[in-house]
């Protein structure tokens, strides 16, 4: 396997008041890749900081994690698109082997399984909610999924063809469910999960975690999607390969 960094990749970074974390996150974007910082209504100057640091800034007025992610996906132009949180909890440089796996045809969607590093990296209530959702995903799709983390990579055109409709916390889950329905090969790899910078907008509290679980449960209850010709991909093996 070559050690060179694949070129021509867009990284979508949903952003809501992440001024403190942005310098570290953007400094970790692999060379030759484009950072798409999707400002979701920040009031701390995040958009200006991102622009000054060389990122492409996309504005999404409608609040919601899914709304920000999808705005970044539609603004992307690269063949392969990655997603990463913008709070310094995940290192975007870890996406390099994910992209190689997609480019090499070994997988259609690559996910990062978060492994907390140090105290406070992943609150107990967030872990409980994530574990419950992972079990529901297994029952719904047959995928041996352990995490619904935001670090991921896939090809842009097939992602768009999944016709993702959730614009809240259910977006990452809907991507996995519809990819499974379309026959995609999904792989999962461990990644270190660091204490985030600032307060979480989704799972920082029991209430936020419950809202996320409710959003995702609604996604799981939806009728399986019929894949379009663009979204469908052949699957060599069923389930998560680690």
Secondary structure in CASP SS format (residue, H / E / C, confidence):
PFRMAT SS
TARGET T0000
AUTHOR 0000-0000-0000
METHOD secondary structure of the structure
MODEL  1
X C 1.00
X C 1.00
X C 1.00
X C 1.00
X C 1.00
X C 1.00
X C 1.00
X C 1.00
X E 1.00
X E 1.00
X E 1.00
X E 1.00
X E 1.00
X E 1.00
X E 1.00
X C 1.00
X C 1.00
X C 1.00
X H 1.00
X H 1.00
X H 1.00
X H 1.00
X H 1.00
X H 1.00
X H 1.00
X H 1.00
X H 1.00
X C 1.00
X C 1.00
X C 1.00
X C 1.00
X C 1.00
X C 1.00
X E 1.00
X E 1.00
X E 1.00
X E 1.00
X E 1.00
X E 1.00
X C 1.00
X C 1.00
X C 1.00
X C 1.00
X C 1.00
X C 1.00
X H 1.00
X H 1.00
X H 1.00
X H 1.00
X H 1.00
X H 1.00
X H 1.00
X C 1.00
X C 1.00
X C 1.00
X E 1.00
X E 1.00
X E 1.00
X E 1.00
X C 1.00
X C 1.00
X C 1.00
X C 1.00
X C 1.00
X H 1.00
X H 1.00
X H 1.00
X H 1.00
X H 1.00
X H 1.00
X H 1.00
X H 1.00
X H 1.00
X H 1.00
X H 1.00
X C 1.00
X C 1.00
X C 1.00
X C 1.00
X E 1.00
X E 1.00
X E 1.00
X E 1.00
X C 1.00
X C 1.00
X C 1.00
X C 1.00
X C 1.00
X C 1.00
X C 1.00
X C 1.00
X H 1.00
X H 1.00
X H 1.00
X H 1.00
X H 1.00
X H 1.00
X H 1.00
X H 1.00
X H 1.00
X H 1.00
X H 1.00
X H 1.00
X C 1.00
X C 1.00
X C 1.00
X C 1.00
X C 1.00
X E 1.00
X E 1.00
X E 1.00
X E 1.00
X E 1.00
X E 1.00
X E 1.00
X E 1.00
X C 1.00
X C 1.00
X C 1.00
X C 1.00
X C 1.00
X C 1.00
X C 1.00
X H 1.00
X H 1.00
X H 1.00
X H 1.00
X H 1.00
X H 1.00
X H 1.00
X H 1.00
X H 1.00
X H 1.00
X H 1.00
X H 1.00
X H 1.00
X H 1.00
X H 1.00
X H 1.00
X H 1.00
X H 1.00
X C 1.00
X C 1.00
X C 1.00
X C 1.00
X C 1.00
X C 1.00
X C 1.00
X C 1.00
X C 1.00
X C 1.00
X E 1.00
X E 1.00
X E 1.00
X E 1.00
X H 1.00
X H 1.00
X H 1.00
X H 1.00
X H 1.00
X H 1.00
X C 1.00
X C 1.00
X C 1.00
X C 1.00
X C 1.00
X C 1.00
X C 1.00
X C 1.00
X C 1.00
X H 1.00
X H 1.00
X H 1.00
X H 1.00
X H 1.00
X H 1.00
X H 1.00
X H 1.00
X H 1.00
X H 1.00
X H 1.00
X C 1.00
X C 1.00
X C 1.00
X C 1.00
X E 1.00
X E 1.00
X E 1.00
X E 1.00
X E 1.00
X E 1.00
X E 1.00
X E 1.00
X C 1.00
X C 1.00
X C 1.00
X C 1.00
X C 1.00
X C 1.00
X C 1.00
X C 1.00
X C 1.00
X C 1.00
X C 1.00
X C 1.00
X H 1.00
X H 1.00
X H 1.00
X H 1.00
X H 1.00
X H 1.00
X H 1.00
X H 1.00
X H 1.00
X H 1.00
X H 1.00
X H 1.00
X H 1.00
X H 1.00
X H 1.00
X C 1.00
X C 1.00
X C 1.00
X C 1.00
X C 1.00
X C 1.00
X C 1.00
X C 1.00
X C 1.00
X C 1.00
X C 1.00
X C 1.00
X C 1.00
X C 1.00
X C 1.00
X C 1.00
X C 1.00
X C 1.00
X C 1.00
X C 1.00
X E 1.00
X C 1.00
END
